[in-house]
Amino acid sequence: MPAMSLSSAASRPWYVSCKSIADAPSMVAVREALPWSLAGLLAGLLVFMALVPVHGPFLGSLVKRISLAELPAFGIMAIALAAILSYRLALHLHLSRPTVVAASLLTFVLALPRPISFMHPLSYLHLVGESGLFLAIIVALSVVGACGVLRRIVASPFAADAAAAAIVIAIAIALFDARISLGNELIAALKPLGALGDTYAALLVITIVETLLWTFGIHGPATLAAIVTPVYLTLQLQNTDAFSHHQPLPHIVVVSLFLFVFPGGAGATLPLAIMLAFSKVERLRKVGRLTVVPAFFNINEPLMFGLPLVLNPFLAIPFTVVPIVLATITYLAMAHGMVARPALYFPSSVPTFVSTYLSTLDARAAALAAVNIAIAALIYWPFFRAYERHERAQ
């Protein structure tokens, strides 16, 4: 009887034994793969910061170097994630690791944005960085999903994995020959955002799209930058011109408005980083203490991939909801004259309290930023506690 029970349990689908979606092999594999692939991001940053064409002293242009090097570095991270995630998935699901990894990497290359350029690798990696992480996750899950389906049909596990890999690669080649790229399709889908203008609807759509993209591993701000930054930077400059002529500022939704919406970076994660730094769970406490200082400078990539926040079912809701709430509060406060509209542009790497004051030259802006952070903390708290209990139970 014990032997039969064991055999029966082994033959059941993985989801039967999962207590929650967080325990699914795909979610576990993503959580395991992201911190390892983060090494690709760090290595790419170090290399590209030295290679990007920025004039002037190295330290004096450090912020600009980082901003120019970030997306190409995400391209390197995406390549690493395609290999590591497919390996971890194959390991969890007992699939042929060489077959799954090889098929995932080849399919990933075929799905990259086009045209593919080897003559200007830095520029092309910049393009890859916009959607590469999402492509890596989709490709790895597709290959593994095909293997799972064919293993229920083909008697030999090795033959099933090989056949699944061949089918996925054949589809990728067909799409490549048809000049269809998932990366290009994603960029095309986001283009209408630039036409929304200075409206509350525009603010909400941009905020939601940016956070949802990050939830799936796509660098939301960078992906939207080429589409919305020219529009909202132009509106920002119109505010600056009006300010210099002592005229009322015409626009609310400008680039510097997002300084109020994303304290700590995308998802408004500054309070979350502080909570993690004092967590009762050792792993979470270590992550928090490593990421809390960058969070004060609105840099949360280490938190996004080190915790990770990407594809985290416990924190995805507050990660998306908090910026929506803060965007609404900020818009209403400025629309009703409670806080001055942003007149000047300041980069997001400047700490929140400093940048919000300097962009508006209004002391009430720093108070609004403090209120936003407090509200973000209240929303994050119950979800953080649930995640902490889950981690403690592991």
N, C-alpha and C positions, 0 to 999 in steps of 0.2 A: 504493500500500500504506500509507504513513504516514497519508494522509487517512482510509482505511478504518479503520485502527487507532484513530485519534483518535475517529472517530464511534462505533466499537464501545465504547470506554472511556467515552465520554460517556453512552452509553445504559444502562450497567450501574447497578444499584442502588448507593446511597451506601455500603452496608455492605461491598461487595466490596473497596473500597479502604481500609477502616479497619483499622489495625493492632491496635486494641483498642477496647473500648467507650468509652474516654475520648476517642477520635477521632470518635465518632459526632456528626453535626451537632446533635442534641438536647443532648448533653452539652456540646459546645463553646458552643452558644448560651446555655445556662444559665450557664456560667462567665463568659461575656461580659456577660450581662444583669444578674446579681446585683450586681456592683460599681456599675453605673450606677443601678440601682433603690435602692441604699443611700442615694443622695442624698435619696430620698423619706422614708426612715426618719429621717435626720438633720434634715431640714426639719420633719418632723412632731414630732420630739422638742422642737426649739427652740420651736415654736409652742405645743404642748400643755403643756409645762412651765410656760408663763406663764398658761395658761388653766385648768388643773386646779384645783378648789376645795380648796386646802390653806391652812389658817390659820397665821399666824406668819410670822417673817422668811423671806425667800426662801432665803437661804443655809442657814439653820437647818433648813429643811424640804426641802433639795435632794434627798436620797435618796428621800423619799416622793414628791416631784414626779416624779422620774425613773420610779419604779415605776408610778405612775398614768398617766404619759404614754406608756409604752413600747408597750403593746398598741395604742392608737389610732394611734401612729406606724407600727406594723407594718401597720395597715390602709391607710395612705397608701402604704407601700412595696409592698403587694400590688397596688394599682391601677397603680402605675408598672411593676411587673414584668409585669403582664398585657399592657401595651402594648409594653414594650421586648423581652420575650422573644419575643412573636409576630413582631415586626419582625425580630429577629435570625434566627429560624428561617426566615422567608420569604426573607431575604437569602441564607442558606446553601443553601437548597433551590430557589432561583430561582422562588419563587412570587410571586403578585401581592401586594405589600406592603400597599397600602390595603385590599384585600379581607380578607386574613388578620388585620390589626390590628383592623379594624372588627368583624369577626365574633367575634374573641377578646374584645374589650371588652364587646360586647353579651351574649355568652354568660356571661362572668364576672359581670356585673351580675345576670343571671337566676339564677345559681347561688349567690349570696350567702346567708348565713344569714337566716332569717326569724323574726319579722316585720321588714320593713325600716322603719326609723324615721328620718324627716328632721327630726322635732321635737327630738330629742336626739342630734345628730350625734356628739358625743364618746363617748356610751355605745354607739352603734351601731358606731362605728369600733373600739371596744374588742372587740366581738363579732367584727367582720371580722378583726381582727388574730389571732384564735385559729387560723383556718384559711385565711386569705386567700392566703398565699403558695403553699400546696398547691393551692388552687383555680386560681390563676393559671397554675401549671405544667401542671396537668391540662387546663385549657381550651385553652391554647396548643398543647399536643401533640395534643389531639383535633382541633382545626381543621386543623392541618398534616397529621395522619395522614389525615383525610378527603380533603384535597386530593391527597395522594399516591395514594390509591386511585382517585379519579375521573380523575386524569390518565392512568391506564393504560386507562381505558375511553372517555373523551371525547377526541376529536381535538384540539379547541381548548383550549390551556392556560388561557386566560382564562375560558372557559365552564366548564371543570372546576373551577377555583378558586371561581367564583361559585356553582356548584351545590353544592359541598362546604360552603361557608359557609352557604348556605340550609338545607341538611339539618341541620347542627349547631345552627343557631339554632332551627330548628323543633323539634328534640328538647328544647332548653333551654326553649322556651316551653311545650311539653307538660308537662315536669316542673314548671315554675313554676305552671301552671294546676292541676296535681295536688297542689300544695303540698308538693313534694318538694325539699329543699335539701341539697346535698352537705355544706355547713357544719353544718347541724343533724344530719345523719346521723353525722358524725364525732363531734360532741359526745355524742350519744346512745350511740355505741359505747363511749365511754370511761367512762360512768357507773358500771359495775360495779366499777371500781377502788376506789371509796370504801368498799366493803364487805369488803375483804381483811383489814383490821385490822393488829395488831402481829405480823406474821409475816415469816419470811425470804422466803416466796413473795411477799408483798406488796412487799417491798423490791425483789426481782428484777423483778417485773412493772412496777412504777412506773419503775424505772431503764431497763429495756429499751424500754418504750413512749416514754418521754421522749426517749431518744437516737434511736430510729427516726423519731419525728416530726420531730426536728431535721434528720435526714439528708435528709428530703424537703422541708425548708423551712418546716415548721410549728414555731412557738415552743412546744416541748414543755412547759417549766415553766408557761408562761402557760395553755396549753390544759388542763393537768391541775389548775391551781390551784383552780378553782371546784369540782372534784370531790373531790380528795384533801386539799387544805389544811385544810378544816374538821375532817376526821377526825384528821389527824396533828398539827394544832395543838392540838386538844383533848387528845390523848395527851401532847403536850409540856407542856401546862399541868398535867396530872396529875403528871408528873415534877417540875415546879417546886414544886407543892404538897407532894409527899412530901419533897423536898429541904429546904423551909423548916421542915418538922416533924422533920427528922433521921431520916427513914425510908428504907428501900431504895427505889430508883427502880423503878417497875413496868414501864416500857416501854423497848424498844431503838429500834424504828422510829418516830421522831418527826421533826419538821421539821428540827431541827439535825443529825440524823444525816447528811443529804445534804451537809453542809459537808465531810465526809470523802470523799464519793463523787465530788464534782465540783470538784476544785481547778482554778481557772481558768475555771470555767463548765461548761456541758453538754459531755459527752465528756471531761471532765478534761483540758482542752487547755493547761494552764499549761506543761508540759514541751514540748509541740509549739511553742508560741509562742516559747519560748527557743531551740529548735533552729532555727526559721525565722530568728530574728534573727542567727544565725551561718551561715546557708546560703551555699554557694558560688554560688548562682544569684541574680542581682541582684534580680529581681522578688520572689522569696521572701524575700530578706533585707530588702527594704523593707517588705513586709507584716509580717514578724516584728517589726521595730523599731517599727512603728506600733501593734502590738497587744499587745506584751509587757507594757507598763505596765498597761493595762486588765485584762489577764489576772490580774495579782496581786490585783486587786480583784474577781475572778470575773466579769468582763464580757467576753464573747467574741463578741458580735454582730459587731464589726468583723472578727474573724477568720472567723466563719461565712460572711460574705458577701463579704469582701475577698479571701480566698484563692482560691476559696471552699471551705468544707467541705461545704456543701450539695450533694448529688448528686456528690460527689467519689469516683470508684471506687477511688482509691488509698488514701484515708484513712477510708472508711466502715467498714471492718472494725475497726481499732483504736478508732475513735470510739465504736463500739457495745460492743466487748469490754472495753475498759479500765474503764468504770464498773461493769460486772458483776463484774470481778475485785476492784476496790476495795470495792464493796458487800459482797462475800463476806468479804474480809479484815476489814473493819470490824465486820461483824455478829459474826463468830467471836470477834474480840478483845474485844468488849463482852459477848458471851454468856458467855465464860469468865472475866470479871472482870479481864482484862489491862489494860483501859482503862475509865475510868468512863463510865457512860451519860450522854447529854446531859441536863442539868438545866435549862438556861436557853436561851432563844431569842435568837439573834443573826442579823441579816440576812446574806445571802450576799455583800453588797457589802463586808463587813469581810474583810480579807485572811485567807487560810486558816489560817495558824499562830496568828494572834491569835484568830480566831473559834472554832476548835476548842478552844483552851485555855479561853477565857472561858465557852464553853457547858458545859464539863465541870468546870472548875476543877481539872484534872488535867494535870500536866506531861507525862504519858505520851501525852496526846492529840496534842500537838504533834509528838512523836516518831512517832506512828502516821501523822499527816499527811505527815511527811517520807518515811516508808517508802512510803506510797501514791504520792507524787509520783515517787519513784525507780522504782517498779515500772511506773508509767504511762509513764515515759520509756523504759524497756527495751522495752516492747511497741510504743510508737510508732516507735522508731528504725528498724527495717528498712523499715517502710512509708513513713516520711519519706524515707529514702534512695532508695527506688524512685521516689517522686514527684519527688524532686530530679533523678534521672537522666532521667525523662520530660520535665521542664521544660527541662533542658539540651539535650535533643535537638530541641526545637522550633525 
